[in-house]
Amino acid sequence: MFATRSDSPTVPARDSSSESWVKLRRLLGNWQGMTGLVLVILFFASALFAPVFATHDPNALDIPARLSGPSLAHFAGTDQLGRDTYSRVLYGGRVALQVAAIGISVSLAFGLLLGMLAGYGPRWLDNALLLFFDVIRSFPTIVMALAAVALLGPSLNLILAIVIVTTIPGYARLVRTSTMALKNTEFILAERALGAGFGRILWRHITPNVIGPMFILAAMDVPVVVTVEAGLSFLGLGVLPPTASWGSILNEGYLLIRETPWPIIAGGIPLVLTTLGFTFLGEALRDIFDPRLGKGR
């Protein structure tokens, strides 16, 4: 005798709120994740509330106090024009946050859309999009940035455009792979049999299953984007003076390294801490949410 459907054990429904709480507790209990979360919060807070935390106007000149060391008046000393380095570092964080937030958000949106179209659409569309992704990825980011700046001139908007164009293929390939693994599963085939349209399947069923890994990858990409902006500004190809940027602070400090080390120290510490924070947080989120690692269940 075969067991009827009523004889099978009932599987209790999952409580999504309790699962989220468990994952949050695991994140807070992970020293790496907790350290990364604290550093990330500090990055956002210092950038968003820079006008509150800053002690001086970042562009105000104080020639008599030029190249001074740390003091109660200037926590991180001053640069060659007497500008307060601590305040300039805080406002430089706003530039880094703007590039990371806008660049990563737009890249996520376009990468999600193009990846799902490549993975779920017809074969010719998949091949065309893969060719586009490969062409973009074949150019090193810095080389593409240098060529674009040489043609159009340095600007923050150009940096944003470069960040968006060069990061879209990574997200799109991740989504494409996940979509191809999902499109022939039973629940997708059942939805198609019930008459669900192309858009409904992508929005209601594919997106919730691929968005999690994208956020983890985005957390790992933030320090890369911030470093690209700082590197271009260090070379004088990023934001234009007198706008403060971590890269421009490092550039000015490098030119004055024999006279004072404080601009280099003040400009380098936030880059290191931001990189560590997002890297630690991304690693912790991967351990918690990636079922293959067995730590997030």
C-alpha positions as CSV (number, residue, x, y, z in Angstrom):
1,M,0.0,0.0,0.0
2,F,1.3,3.4,-0.9
3,A,0.9,6.2,1.6
4,T,-1.7,8.8,0.6
5,R,-0.9,12.5,0.6
6,S,-2.7,12.9,3.9
7,D,-0.3,10.3,5.5
8,S,2.8,12.4,4.7
9,P,4.1,14.6,7.6
10,T,3.1,18.2,7.6
11,V,6.0,20.6,7.1
12,P,5.6,23.6,9.3
13,A,5.6,26.9,7.4
14,R,8.7,29.0,7.8
15,D,8.5,32.2,9.7
16,S,10.5,34.7,7.7
17,S,10.7,37.1,10.6
18,S,12.2,34.5,12.9
19,E,14.7,33.4,10.2
20,S,15.8,37.0,9.7
21,W,16.2,37.5,13.5
22,V,18.4,34.3,13.7
23,K,20.6,35.5,10.8
24,L,20.9,38.9,12.5
25,R,21.9,37.3,15.7
26,R,24.5,35.3,13.9
27,L,25.9,38.4,12.2
28,L,26.1,40.2,15.6
29,G,27.7,37.1,17.1
30,N,30.4,36.9,14.4
31,W,33.4,39.1,15.4
32,Q,34.3,39.7,11.8
33,G,30.8,40.7,10.8
34,M,30.4,42.9,13.9
35,T,33.7,44.6,13.3
36,G,32.7,45.2,9.7
37,L,29.3,46.5,10.6
38,V,30.7,49.0,13.1
39,L,33.2,50.3,10.5
40,V,30.5,50.6,7.8
41,I,28.3,52.5,10.2
42,L,31.1,54.8,11.1
43,F,31.8,55.4,7.3
44,F,28.1,56.3,6.6
45,A,27.8,58.4,9.8
46,S,31.0,60.4,9.2
47,A,30.0,61.0,5.5
48,L,26.4,61.8,6.0
49,F,27.0,64.1,9.1
50,A,30.2,65.6,7.9
51,P,28.9,69.2,8.4
52,V,28.1,68.3,12.0
53,F,31.4,66.6,12.9
54,A,33.7,68.9,11.0
55,T,35.4,71.6,13.0
56,H,36.3,73.9,10.1
57,D,35.2,74.8,6.6
58,P,37.1,72.2,4.5
59,N,38.1,74.9,2.0
60,A,38.9,77.7,4.5
61,L,42.5,79.0,4.2
62,D,44.7,79.7,7.3
63,I,48.1,80.5,5.9
64,P,49.8,81.2,9.3
65,A,48.8,77.6,10.4
66,R,49.9,75.8,7.3
67,L,51.6,72.4,7.6
68,S,50.9,72.3,11.4
69,G,50.7,69.1,13.3
70,P,47.7,67.7,15.2
71,S,46.4,70.0,17.9
72,L,43.2,70.8,19.7
73,A,42.5,73.4,16.9
74,H,43.3,71.0,14.1
75,F,42.9,67.3,15.0
76,A,44.8,66.0,12.0
77,G,46.9,69.1,11.3
78,T,46.7,71.3,8.2
79,D,47.8,71.1,4.6
80,Q,50.0,73.5,2.6
81,L,47.2,76.1,2.5
82,G,46.3,75.9,6.1
83,R,43.1,73.9,5.5
84,D,42.0,71.6,8.3
85,T,42.9,68.1,7.2
86,Y,40.4,66.4,9.6
87,S,37.4,68.4,8.1
88,R,38.7,67.7,4.6
89,V,38.8,63.9,5.3
90,L,35.2,64.0,6.5
91,Y,34.0,65.8,3.4
92,G,36.1,63.5,1.3
93,G,34.1,60.7,2.7
94,R,31.0,62.3,1.2
95,V,32.5,62.0,-2.2
96,A,33.4,58.4,-1.6
97,L,29.9,57.7,-0.4
98,Q,28.3,59.4,-3.3
99,V,30.4,57.4,-5.8
100,A,29.8,54.1,-4.0
101,A,26.1,54.6,-3.3
102,I,25.1,55.9,-6.8
103,G,27.5,53.7,-8.7
104,I,26.7,50.4,-7.0
105,S,22.9,51.1,-6.9
106,V,22.7,51.8,-10.7
107,S,25.0,48.9,-11.4
108,L,22.8,46.6,-9.4
109,A,19.7,47.7,-11.2
110,F,21.1,47.3,-14.7
111,G,23.0,44.1,-13.8
112,L,19.8,42.5,-12.4
113,L,17.8,43.4,-15.5
114,L,20.4,42.4,-18.1
115,G,21.4,39.2,-16.2
116,M,17.8,38.0,-16.0
117,L,17.2,38.8,-19.7
118,A,20.4,36.9,-20.6
119,G,19.5,33.9,-18.4
120,Y,15.8,33.7,-19.2
121,G,15.6,35.1,-22.7
122,P,16.3,33.6,-26.1
123,R,19.7,32.2,-26.9
124,W,20.6,35.0,-29.4
125,L,19.9,37.6,-26.7
126,D,22.1,35.7,-24.2
127,N,25.0,35.5,-26.7
128,A,24.7,39.2,-27.6
129,L,24.7,40.2,-23.9
130,L,27.6,37.9,-23.1
131,L,29.6,39.5,-25.9
132,F,28.8,42.9,-24.5
133,F,29.9,41.9,-21.0
134,D,33.1,40.4,-22.3
135,V,34.0,43.5,-24.3
136,I,33.5,45.7,-21.2
137,R,35.5,43.4,-19.0
138,S,38.3,43.1,-21.5
139,F,39.4,46.7,-20.7
140,P,41.1,47.3,-17.4
141,T,39.2,49.9,-15.3
142,I,42.0,52.3,-14.9
143,V,42.9,52.2,-18.6
144,M,39.3,52.9,-19.6
145,A,39.2,55.7,-17.0
146,L,42.4,57.3,-18.3
147,A,41.1,57.2,-21.9
148,A,37.7,58.7,-20.9
149,V,39.3,61.4,-18.8
150,A,41.7,62.3,-21.7
151,L,38.8,62.7,-24.0
152,L,36.2,64.3,-21.7
153,G,38.2,65.9,-18.9
154,P,38.1,65.0,-15.2
155,S,34.8,65.2,-13.3
156,L,32.8,63.3,-10.6
157,N,30.1,62.4,-13.1
158,L,32.6,60.8,-15.4
159,I,34.0,58.7,-12.5
160,L,30.4,57.6,-11.7
161,A,29.9,56.6,-15.3
162,I,33.1,54.6,-15.4
163,V,32.2,52.8,-12.2
164,I,28.7,51.9,-13.4
165,V,29.9,50.7,-16.8
166,T,32.7,48.5,-15.5
167,T,30.8,46.9,-12.6
168,I,27.5,46.0,-14.5
169,P,29.0,42.9,-16.1
170,G,30.0,41.3,-12.8
171,Y,26.4,41.6,-11.4
172,A,24.9,40.6,-14.7
173,R,26.9,37.4,-15.0
174,L,26.0,36.4,-11.4
175,V,22.3,37.0,-12.1
176,R,22.5,35.2,-15.4
177,T,24.0,32.1,-13.8
178,S,21.4,32.0,-11.1
179,T,18.5,32.6,-13.5
180,M,19.6,29.8,-15.8
181,A,19.7,27.5,-12.7
182,L,16.2,28.5,-11.8
183,K,14.3,28.8,-15.0
184,N,13.8,25.0,-15.4
185,T,12.9,24.3,-11.8
186,E,9.4,22.9,-11.0
187,F,7.9,26.1,-9.5
188,I,8.9,28.1,-12.6
189,L,7.5,25.5,-14.9
190,A,4.3,25.4,-12.9
191,E,4.0,29.2,-13.1
192,R,4.4,29.0,-16.9
193,A,1.9,26.2,-17.2
194,L,-0.6,28.4,-15.2
195,G,-0.1,31.2,-17.8
196,A,2.2,33.5,-15.9
197,G,3.8,36.1,-18.2
198,F,7.5,36.8,-18.7
199,G,7.5,39.9,-16.6
200,R,5.7,38.3,-13.7
201,I,8.1,35.3,-13.5
202,L,11.1,37.5,-13.5
203,W,9.8,40.0,-10.9
204,R,7.9,37.6,-8.6
205,H,10.0,34.5,-8.7
206,I,13.5,35.0,-10.2
207,T,14.3,38.4,-8.5
208,P,13.8,37.3,-4.9
209,N,16.1,34.3,-5.4
210,V,19.0,36.2,-7.0
211,I,19.0,39.5,-5.1
212,G,20.6,38.1,-2.0
213,P,24.0,37.1,-3.6
214,M,24.0,40.4,-5.4
215,F,23.9,42.4,-2.2
216,I,26.8,40.3,-0.8
217,L,28.8,41.0,-4.0
218,A,27.9,44.7,-3.7
219,A,29.3,44.9,-0.2
220,M,32.5,43.5,-1.5
221,D,32.6,45.9,-4.4
222,V,32.2,49.1,-2.4
223,P,35.9,49.3,-1.3
224,V,36.9,48.6,-4.9
225,V,34.7,51.5,-6.1
226,V,36.0,53.8,-3.4
227,T,39.6,52.9,-4.3
228,V,39.0,53.6,-8.0
229,E,37.7,57.1,-7.1
230,A,40.6,57.7,-4.7
231,G,43.1,56.5,-7.3
232,L,41.8,58.7,-10.0
233,S,41.7,61.7,-7.7
234,F,45.3,60.9,-6.6
235,L,46.4,61.1,-10.2
236,G,44.5,64.4,-10.6
237,L,41.9,62.8,-12.9
238,G,39.0,62.7,-10.4
239,V,37.1,65.4,-8.6
240,L,38.3,68.9,-9.3
241,P,39.8,71.2,-6.6
242,P,39.0,72.6,-4.2
243,T,36.6,69.7,-3.6
244,A,38.0,67.4,-0.9
245,S,38.6,63.8,-1.8
246,W,40.7,61.1,0.0
247,G,42.7,60.6,-3.2
248,S,43.5,64.3,-3.6
249,I,44.4,64.5,0.1
250,L,46.8,61.7,-0.4
251,N,48.2,63.4,-3.5
252,E,48.9,66.6,-1.6
253,G,50.3,64.7,1.3
254,Y,52.7,62.7,-1.0
255,L,54.1,66.0,-2.4
256,L,54.7,67.3,1.2
257,I,55.9,64.0,2.7
258,R,59.3,65.5,3.6
259,E,57.6,68.4,5.5
260,T,54.7,66.7,7.3
261,P,53.3,63.1,7.3
262,W,49.9,63.9,8.6
263,P,48.0,64.4,5.3
264,I,49.2,61.0,4.2
265,I,48.2,59.4,7.5
266,A,44.8,61.2,7.7
267,G,43.9,60.4,4.0
268,G,45.1,56.7,4.2
269,I,43.4,55.6,7.4
270,P,39.8,56.1,6.1
271,L,40.6,54.1,3.0
272,V,42.0,51.2,5.0
273,L,39.2,51.2,7.5
274,T,36.5,51.4,4.8
275,T,38.1,48.6,2.9
276,L,38.3,46.4,6.0
277,G,34.8,47.2,7.1
278,F,33.0,46.3,3.8
279,T,35.3,43.3,3.3
280,F,34.6,41.9,6.8
281,L,30.9,42.6,6.4
282,G,30.7,41.0,3.0
283,E,32.5,37.9,4.2
284,A,30.2,37.6,7.2
285,L,27.1,38.0,5.1
286,R,28.4,35.3,2.6
287,D,28.9,32.9,5.5
288,I,25.4,33.5,6.8
289,F,23.4,33.6,3.6
290,D,25.3,31.1,1.4
291,P,23.6,27.7,2.0
292,R,26.6,25.9,0.5
293,L,28.7,26.9,3.5
294,G,26.2,25.6,6.0
295,K,26.5,28.5,8.3
296,G,23.4,30.4,7.5
297,R,20.8,27.7,8.2
